[in-house]
């Protein structure tokens, strides 16, 4: 997954993602974090890549993003494990 950092400040980060699916997944997990004040994505046109804005309080945006990715990965690994048990 490629992330292009557009803006990186102490409590705010703006970055571009490759996929709308990844943007929505990250938005969900970021908003589960109590230190995240705001996480949303936008795109100016349907042909453009989504841009996400992340605002935090008490945690750096990079740490919040890493935590969200870890939580998503953990949940997806659990789903994969449960699915394999069904065979």
N, CA, C and O atoms as a printed pandas DataFrame, in Angstrom:
     atom_number atom_name residue_name chain_id  residue_number  x_coord  y_coord  z_coord
0              1         N          UNK        A               1    0.845   -1.170    0.000
1              2        CA          UNK        A               1    0.000    0.000    0.000
2              3         C          UNK        A               1    0.896    1.240    0.000
3              4         O          UNK        A               1    1.773    1.386    0.851
4              5         N          UNK        A               2    0.665    2.117   -0.955
5              6        CA          UNK        A               2    1.429    3.351   -1.033
6              7         C          UNK        A               2    0.634    4.483   -0.409
7              8         O          UNK        A               2   -0.566    4.633   -0.642
8              9         N          UNK        A               3    1.334    5.276    0.393
9             10        CA          UNK        A               3    0.744    6.464    0.996
10            11         C          UNK        A               3    1.632    7.649    0.632
11            12         O          UNK        A               3    2.838    7.634    0.880
12            13         N          UNK        A               4    1.033    8.653    0.052
13            14        CA          UNK        A               4    1.757    9.877   -0.301
14            15         C          UNK        A               4    1.379   10.952    0.711
15            16         O          UNK        A               4    0.234   11.402    0.749
16            17         N          UNK        A               5    2.346   11.361    1.531
17            18        CA          UNK        A               5    2.109   12.373    2.559
18            19         C          UNK        A               5    2.031   13.747    1.883
19            20         O          UNK        A               5    2.941   14.152    1.160
20            21         N          UNK        A               6    0.938   14.442    2.131
21            22        CA          UNK        A               6    0.749   15.784    1.591
22            23         C          UNK        A               6    1.089   16.822    2.655
23            24         O          UNK        A               6    1.743   17.827    2.375
24            25         N          UNK        A               7    0.634   16.561    3.885
25            26        CA          UNK        A               7    0.883   17.466    5.007
26            27         C          UNK        A               7    1.103   16.624    6.259
27            28         O          UNK        A               7    0.365   15.673    6.515
28            29         N          UNK        A               8    2.122   16.978    7.035
29            30        CA          UNK        A               8    2.406   16.246    8.264
30            31         C          UNK        A               8    2.769   17.245    9.357
31            32         O          UNK        A               8    3.856   17.823    9.343
32            33         N          UNK        A               9    1.863   17.443   10.293
33            34        CA          UNK        A               9    2.082   18.345   11.421
34            35         C          UNK        A               9    1.983   17.545   12.718
35            36         O          UNK        A               9    1.795   16.328   12.693
36            37         N          UNK        A              10    2.110   18.229   13.835
37            38        CA          UNK        A              10    2.116   17.560   15.135
38            39         C          UNK        A              10    0.845   16.753   15.389
39            40         O          UNK        A              10    0.919   15.608   15.835
40            41         N          UNK        A              11   -0.311   17.337   15.109
41            42        CA          UNK        A              11   -1.580   16.660   15.376
42            43         C          UNK        A              11   -2.483   16.595   14.151
43            44         O          UNK        A              11   -3.693   16.410   14.280
44            45         N          UNK        A              12   -1.903   16.745   12.968
45            46        CA          UNK        A              12   -2.705   16.701   11.742
46            47         C          UNK        A              12   -1.861   16.135   10.600
47            48         O          UNK        A              12   -0.688   16.472   10.438
48            49         N          UNK        A              13   -2.489   15.277    9.824
49            50        CA          UNK        A              13   -1.823   14.691    8.671
50            51         C          UNK        A              13   -2.813   14.592    7.525
51            52         O          UNK        A              13   -3.983   14.259    7.717
52            53         N          UNK        A              14   -2.325   14.887    6.339
53            54        CA          UNK        A              14   -3.126   14.732    5.134
54            55         C          UNK        A              14   -2.307   13.864    4.186
55            56         O          UNK        A              14   -1.135   14.145    3.935
56            57         N          UNK        A              15   -2.925   12.813    3.662
57            58        CA          UNK        A              15   -2.198   11.893    2.795
58            59         C          UNK        A              15   -3.104   11.317    1.729
59            60         O          UNK        A              15   -4.324   11.254    1.884
60            61         N          UNK        A              16   -2.472   10.895    0.636
61            62        CA          UNK        A              16   -3.195   10.323   -0.494
62            63         C          UNK        A              16   -3.008    8.810   -0.492
63            64         O          UNK        A              16   -1.908    8.307   -0.261
64            65         N          UNK        A              17   -4.092    8.100   -0.750
65            66        CA          UNK        A              17   -4.073    6.641   -0.788
66            67         C          UNK        A              17   -4.320    6.146   -2.207
67            68         O          UNK        A              17   -4.825    6.886   -3.052
68            69         N          UNK        A              18   -3.967    4.906   -2.461
69            70        CA          UNK        A              18   -4.133    4.305   -3.783
70            71         C          UNK        A              18   -5.561    3.832   -4.030
71            72         O          UNK        A              18   -6.012    3.783   -5.174
72            73         N          UNK        A              19   -6.269    3.486   -2.965
73            74        CA          UNK        A              19   -7.546    2.796   -3.120
74            75         C          UNK        A              19   -8.630    3.404   -2.236
75            76         O          UNK        A              19   -8.383    3.768   -1.086
76            77         N          UNK        A              20   -9.812    3.504   -2.785
77            78        CA          UNK        A              20  -10.963    3.970   -2.026
78            79         C          UNK        A              20  -11.338    2.961   -0.936
79            80         O          UNK        A              20  -11.784    3.346    0.145
80            81         N          UNK        A              21  -11.159    1.685   -1.222
81            82        CA          UNK        A              21  -11.457    0.633   -0.249
82            83         C          UNK        A              21  -10.566    0.772    0.987
83            84         O          UNK        A              21  -11.040    0.683    2.120
84            85         N          UNK        A              22   -9.270    0.992    0.755
85            86        CA          UNK        A              22   -8.331    1.175    1.871
86            87         C          UNK        A              22   -8.673    2.461    2.632
87            88         O          UNK        A              22   -8.600    2.485    3.860
88            89         N          UNK        A              23   -9.039    3.510    1.930
89            90        CA          UNK        A              23   -9.401    4.773    2.582
90            91         C          UNK        A              23  -10.582    4.575    3.529
91            92         O          UNK        A              23  -10.567    5.068    4.657
92            93         N          UNK        A              24  -11.590    3.862    3.076
93            94        CA          UNK        A              24  -12.772    3.635    3.915
94            95         C          UNK        A              24  -12.448    2.721    5.098
95            96         O          UNK        A              24  -12.940    2.943    6.204
96            97         N          UNK        A              25  -11.635    1.710    4.873
97            98        CA          UNK        A              25  -11.217    0.814    5.956
98            99         C          UNK        A              25  -10.446    1.595    7.021
99           100         O          UNK        A              25  -10.713    1.448    8.214
100          101         N          UNK        A              26   -9.498    2.418    6.596
101          102        CA          UNK        A              26   -8.728    3.219    7.551
102          103         C          UNK        A              26   -9.610    4.232    8.275
103          104         O          UNK        A              26   -9.443    4.451    9.475
104          105         N          UNK        A              27  -10.541    4.848    7.561
105          106        CA          UNK        A              27  -11.454    5.802    8.191
106          107         C          UNK        A              27  -12.209    5.145    9.340
107          108         O          UNK        A              27  -12.340    5.722   10.419
108          109         N          UNK        A              28  -12.703    3.938    9.099
109          110        CA          UNK        A              28  -13.445    3.224   10.131
110          111         C          UNK        A              28  -12.564    2.959   11.361
111          112         O          UNK        A              28  -12.954    3.278   12.484
112          113         N          UNK        A              29  -11.388    2.379   11.149
113          114        CA          UNK        A              29  -10.523    2.035   12.279
114          115         C          UNK        A              29   -9.951    3.270   12.972
115          116         O          UNK        A              29   -9.781    3.264   14.191
116          117         N          UNK        A              30   -9.656    4.317   12.225
117          118        CA          UNK        A              30   -9.155    5.544   12.849
118          119         C          UNK        A              30  -10.219    6.162   13.750
119          120         O          UNK        A              30   -9.897    6.652   14.833
120          121         N          UNK        A              31  -11.462    6.147   13.327
121          122        CA          UNK        A              31  -12.527    6.737   14.140
122          123         C          UNK        A              31  -12.870    5.906   15.372
123          124         O          UNK        A              31  -13.589    6.382   16.251
124          125         N          UNK        A              32  -12.378    4.688   15.452
125          126        CA          UNK        A              32  -12.539    3.867   16.655
126          127         C          UNK        A              32  -11.557    4.287   17.751
127          128         O          UNK        A              32  -11.761    3.966   18.922
128          129         N          UNK        A              33  -10.502    4.997   17.380
129          130        CA          UNK        A              33   -9.443    5.427   18.307
130          131         C          UNK        A              33   -9.892    6.704   19.025
131          132         O          UNK        A              33  -10.250    7.690   18.379
132          133         N          UNK        A              34   -9.871    6.683   20.354
133          134        CA          UNK        A              34  -10.332    7.846   21.130
134          135         C          UNK        A              34   -9.415    9.064   20.985
135          136         O          UNK        A              34   -9.843   10.183   21.267
136          137         N          UNK        A              35   -8.186    8.875   20.561
137          138        CA          UNK        A              35   -7.272   10.005   20.378
138          139         C          UNK        A              35   -7.424   10.669   19.003
139          140         O          UNK        A              35   -6.777   11.678   18.722
140          141         N          UNK        A              36   -8.271   10.104   18.163
141          142        CA          UNK        A              36   -8.523   10.685   16.841
142          143         C          UNK        A              36   -9.748   11.595   16.922
143          144         O          UNK        A              36  -10.847   11.152   17.258
144          145         N          UNK        A              37   -9.538   12.866   16.611
145          146        CA          UNK        A              37  -10.636   13.840   16.614
146          147         C          UNK        A              37  -11.403   13.823   15.300
147          148         O          UNK        A              37  -12.613   14.047   15.277
148          149         N          UNK        A              38  -10.695   13.555   14.203
149          150        CA          UNK        A              38  -11.326   13.607   12.893
150          151         C          UNK        A              38  -10.544   12.731   11.919
151          152         O          UNK        A              38   -9.317   12.797   11.849
152          153         N          UNK        A              39  -11.269   11.918   11.179
153          154        CA          UNK        A              39  -10.659   11.119   10.111
154          155         C          UNK        A              39  -11.701   10.951    9.013
155          156         O          UNK        A              39  -12.758   10.357    9.224
156          157         N          UNK        A              40  -11.384   11.482    7.848
157          158        CA          UNK        A              40  -12.294   11.376    6.710
158          159         C          UNK        A              40  -11.488   11.471    5.422
159          160         O          UNK        A              40  -10.381   12.009    5.390
160          161         N          UNK        A              41  -12.076   10.935    4.371
161          162        CA          UNK        A              41  -11.421   11.015    3.070
162          163         C          UNK        A              41  -12.302   11.790    2.109
163          164         O          UNK        A              41  -13.509   11.929    2.310
164          165         N          UNK        A              42  -11.671   12.288    1.062
165          166        CA          UNK        A              42  -12.402   12.991    0.001
166          167         C          UNK        A              42  -11.662   12.742   -1.306
167          168         O          UNK        A              42  -10.503   12.327   -1.321
168          169         N          UNK        A              43  -12.350   13.000   -2.376
169          170        CA          UNK        A              43  -11.690   13.039   -3.679
170          171         C          UNK        A              43  -12.450   14.041   -4.537
171          172         O          UNK        A              43  -13.680   14.094   -4.534
172          173         N          UNK        A              44  -11.696   14.812   -5.251
173          174        CA          UNK        A              44  -12.272   15.879   -6.053
174          175         C          UNK        A              44  -13.064   15.343   -7.244
175          176         O          UNK        A              44  -14.067   15.931   -7.649
176          177         N          UNK        A              45  -12.607   14.235   -7.794
177          178        CA          UNK        A              45  -13.254   13.647   -8.963
178          179         C          UNK        A              45  -13.130   12.137   -8.868
179          180         O          UNK        A              45  -12.187   11.628   -8.262
180          181         N          UNK        A              46  -14.054   11.432   -9.450
181          182        CA          UNK        A              46  -14.082    9.968   -9.377
182          183         C          UNK        A              46  -12.813    9.320   -9.946
183          184         O          UNK        A              46  -12.470    8.198   -9.573
184          185         N          UNK        A              47  -12.122   10.016  -10.841
185          186        CA          UNK        A              47  -10.900    9.465  -11.434
186          187         C          UNK        A              47   -9.660    9.717  -10.582
187          188         O          UNK        A              47   -8.586    9.198  -10.888
188          189         N          UNK        A              48   -9.792   10.499   -9.526
189          190        CA          UNK        A              48   -8.650   10.829   -8.668
190          191         C          UNK        A              48   -8.582    9.910   -7.447
191          192         O          UNK        A              48   -9.576    9.313   -7.036
192          193         N          UNK        A              49   -7.392    9.820   -6.892
193          194        CA          UNK        A              49   -7.170    9.001   -5.698
194          195         C          UNK        A              49   -7.702    9.728   -4.465
195          196         O          UNK        A              49   -7.679   10.958   -4.414
196          197         N          UNK        A              50   -8.183    8.975   -3.469
197          198        CA          UNK        A              50   -8.721    9.624   -2.259
198          199         C          UNK        A              50   -7.623   10.261   -1.417
199          200         O          UNK        A              50   -6.496    9.769   -1.355
200          201         N          UNK        A              51   -7.980   11.356   -0.779
201          202        CA          UNK        A              51   -7.089   12.060    0.148
202          203         C          UNK        A              51   -7.739   12.012    1.520
203          204         O          UNK        A              51   -8.911   12.356    1.674
204          205         N          UNK        A              52   -6.973   11.584    2.516
205          206        CA          UNK        A              52   -7.502   11.469    3.874
206          207         C          UNK        A              52   -6.920   12.559    4.760
207          208         O          UNK        A              52   -5.731   12.871    4.693
208          209         N          UNK        A              53   -7.787   13.132    5.594
209          210        CA          UNK        A              53   -7.379   14.097    6.597
210          211         C          UNK        A              53   -7.549   13.439    7.960
211          212         O          UNK        A              53   -8.605   12.891    8.275
212          213         N          UNK        A              54   -6.496   13.503    8.756
213          214        CA          UNK        A              54   -6.478   12.878   10.077
214          215         C          UNK        A              54   -6.042   13.909   11.104
215          216         O          UNK        A              54   -4.973   14.506   10.977
216          217         N          UNK        A              55   -6.878   14.120   12.131
217          218        CA          UNK        A              55   -6.556   15.036   13.227
218          219         C          UNK        A              55   -6.604   14.264   14.531
219          220         O          UNK        A              55   -7.550   13.521   14.791
220          221         N          UNK        A              56   -5.573   14.446   15.350
221          222        CA          UNK        A              56   -5.471   13.706   16.612
222          223         C          UNK        A              56   -5.257   14.652   17.785
223          224         O          UNK        A              56   -4.984   15.840   17.616
224          225         N          UNK        A              57   -5.390   14.088   18.974
225          226        CA          UNK        A              57   -5.117   14.817   20.212
226          227         C          UNK        A              57   -4.469   13.826   21.172
227          228         O          UNK        A              57   -5.098   12.841   21.560
228          229         N          UNK        A              58   -3.225   14.075   21.558
229          230        CA          UNK        A              58   -2.540   13.208   22.506
230          231         C          UNK        A              58   -1.764   12.061   21.872
231          232         O          UNK        A              58   -1.125   11.283   22.580
232          233         N          UNK        A              59   -1.811   11.949   20.590
233          234        CA          UNK        A              59   -1.098   10.903   19.858
234          235         C          UNK        A              59   -0.736   11.481   18.499
235          236         O          UNK        A              59   -1.511   12.243   17.922
236          237         N          UNK        A              60    0.431   11.126   17.987
237          238        CA          UNK        A              60    0.798   11.629   16.666
238          239         C          UNK        A              60   -0.073   10.954   15.604
239          240         O          UNK        A              60   -0.495    9.813   15.789
240          241         N          UNK        A              61   -0.340   11.634   14.516
241          242        CA          UNK        A              61   -1.125   11.018   13.441
242          243         C          UNK        A              61   -0.473    9.741   12.895
243          244         O          UNK        A              61   -1.167    8.789   12.537
244          245         N          UNK        A              62    0.844    9.726   12.837
245          246        CA          UNK        A              62    1.548    8.538   12.349
246          247         C          UNK        A              62    1.285    7.343   13.262
247          248         O          UNK        A              62    1.056    6.234   12.780
248          249         N          UNK        A              63    1.315    7.561   14.570
249          250        CA          UNK        A              63    1.046    6.496   15.540
250          251         C          UNK        A              63   -0.402    6.025   15.417
251          252         O          UNK        A              63   -0.672    4.825   15.453
252          253         N          UNK        A              64   -1.328    6.965   15.272
253          254        CA          UNK        A              64   -2.743    6.606   15.116
254          255         C          UNK        A              64   -2.961    5.797   13.842
255          256         O          UNK        A              64   -3.725    4.831   13.839
256          257         N          UNK        A              65   -2.294    6.188   12.767
257          258        CA          UNK        A              65   -2.402    5.460   11.500
258          259         C          UNK        A              65   -1.818    4.058   11.635
259          260         O          UNK        A              65   -2.418    3.093   11.163
260          261         N          UNK        A              66   -0.665    3.935   12.266
261          262        CA          UNK        A              66   -0.058    2.610   12.489
262          263         C          UNK        A              66   -0.948    1.731   13.360
263          264         O          UNK        A              66   -1.081    0.534   13.102
264          265         N          UNK        A              67   -1.559    2.314   14.391
265          266        CA          UNK        A              67   -2.466    1.558   15.258
266          267         C          UNK        A              67   -3.690    1.073   14.487
267          268         O          UNK        A              67   -4.141   -0.055   14.683
268          269         N          UNK        A              68   -4.229    1.925   13.610
269          270        CA          UNK        A              68   -5.400    1.550   12.814
270          271         C          UNK        A              68   -5.053    0.417   11.849
271          272         O          UNK        A              68   -5.836   -0.517   11.676
272          273         N          UNK        A              69   -3.894    0.499   11.229
273          274        CA          UNK        A              69   -3.457   -0.556   10.312
274          275         C          UNK        A              69   -3.260   -1.865   11.062
275          276         O          UNK        A              69   -3.638   -2.929   10.570
276          277         N          UNK        A              70   -2.674   -1.792   12.244
277          278        CA          UNK        A              70   -2.477   -3.001   13.063
278          279         C          UNK        A              70   -3.808   -3.623   13.469
279          280         O          UNK        A              70   -3.965   -4.843   13.412
280          281         N          UNK        A              71   -4.761   -2.800   13.878
281          282        CA          UNK        A              71   -6.077   -3.313   14.283
282          283         C          UNK        A              71   -6.798   -3.952   13.103
283          284         O          UNK        A              71   -7.409   -5.011   13.250
284          285         N          UNK        A              72   -6.734   -3.322   11.943
285          286        CA          UNK        A              72   -7.377   -3.873   10.745
286          287         C          UNK        A              72   -6.728   -5.198   10.348
287          288         O          UNK        A              72   -7.420   -6.159   10.011
288          289         N          UNK        A              73   -5.412   -5.241   10.390
289          290        CA          UNK        A              73   -4.685   -6.466   10.053
290          291         C          UNK        A              73   -5.045   -7.598   11.002
291          292         O          UNK        A              73   -5.244   -8.735   10.575
292          293         N          UNK        A              74   -5.128   -7.285   12.293
293          294        CA          UNK        A              74   -5.487   -8.288   13.298
294          295         C          UNK        A              74   -6.887   -8.847   13.031
295          296         O          UNK        A              74   -7.093  -10.060   13.071
296          297         N          UNK        A              75   -7.839   -7.963   12.760
297          298        CA          UNK        A              75   -9.208   -8.408   12.488
298          299         C          UNK        A              75   -9.281   -9.237   11.203
299          300         O          UNK        A              75   -9.982  -10.248   11.156
300          301         N          UNK        A              76   -8.569   -8.817   10.175
301          302        CA          UNK        A              76   -8.581   -9.561    8.911
302          303         C          UNK        A              76   -7.923  -10.931    9.061
303          304         O          UNK        A              76   -8.376  -11.906    8.462
304          305         N          UNK        A              77   -6.853  -11.007    9.860
305          306        CA          UNK        A              77   -6.218  -12.299   10.126
306          307         C          UNK        A              77   -7.175  -13.231   10.868
307          308         O          UNK        A              77   -7.210  -14.433   10.603
308          309         N          UNK        A              78   -7.948  -12.673   11.796
309          310        CA          UNK        A              78   -8.936  -13.474   12.537
310          311         C          UNK        A              78  -10.021  -13.988   11.601
311          312         O          UNK        A              78  -10.421  -15.149   11.689
312          313         N          UNK        A              79  -10.494  -13.136   10.713
313          314        CA          UNK        A              79  -11.514  -13.554    9.743
314          315         C          UNK        A              79  -10.970  -14.657    8.845
315          316         O          UNK        A              79  -11.658  -15.640    8.572
316          317         N          UNK        A              80   -9.732  -14.491    8.386
317          318        CA          UNK        A              80   -9.114  -15.514    7.539
318          319         C          UNK        A              80   -8.988  -16.838    8.283
319          320         O          UNK        A              80   -9.272  -17.897    7.724
320          321         N          UNK        A              81   -8.568  -16.780    9.531
321          322        CA          UNK        A              81   -8.433  -17.987   10.347
322          323         C          UNK        A              81   -9.786  -18.677   10.541
323          324         O          UNK        A              81   -9.896  -19.896   10.407
324          325         N          UNK        A              82  -10.809  -17.887   10.857
325          326        CA          UNK        A              82  -12.153  -18.453   11.038
326          327         C          UNK        A              82  -12.671  -19.062    9.737
327          328         O          UNK        A              82  -13.323  -20.106    9.760
328          329         N          UNK        A              83  -12.393  -18.433    8.629
329          330        CA          UNK        A              83  -12.839  -18.939    7.333
330          331         C          UNK        A              83  -12.164  -20.261    7.004
331          332         O          UNK        A              83  -12.804  -21.169    6.474
332          333         N          UNK        A              84  -10.878  -20.379    7.313
333          334        CA          UNK        A              84  -10.147  -21.622    7.041
334          335         C          UNK        A              84  -10.674  -22.776    7.877
335          336         O          UNK        A              84  -10.618  -23.929    7.452
336          337         N          UNK        A              85  -11.187  -22.473    9.065
337          338        CA          UNK        A              85  -11.744  -23.508    9.933
338          339         C          UNK        A              85  -13.046  -24.102    9.362
339          340         O          UNK        A              85  -13.434  -25.218    9.709
340          341         N          UNK        A              86  -13.701  -23.349    8.497
341          342        CA          UNK        A              86  -14.968  -23.803    7.915
342          343         C          UNK        A              86  -14.781  -24.906    6.885
343          344         O          UNK        A              86  -15.730  -25.627    6.579
344          345         N          UNK        A              87  -13.584  -25.050    6.347
345          346        CA          UNK        A              87  -13.334  -26.049    5.291
346          347         C          UNK        A              87  -13.473  -27.457    5.780
347          348         O          UNK        A              87  -13.293  -28.399    5.009
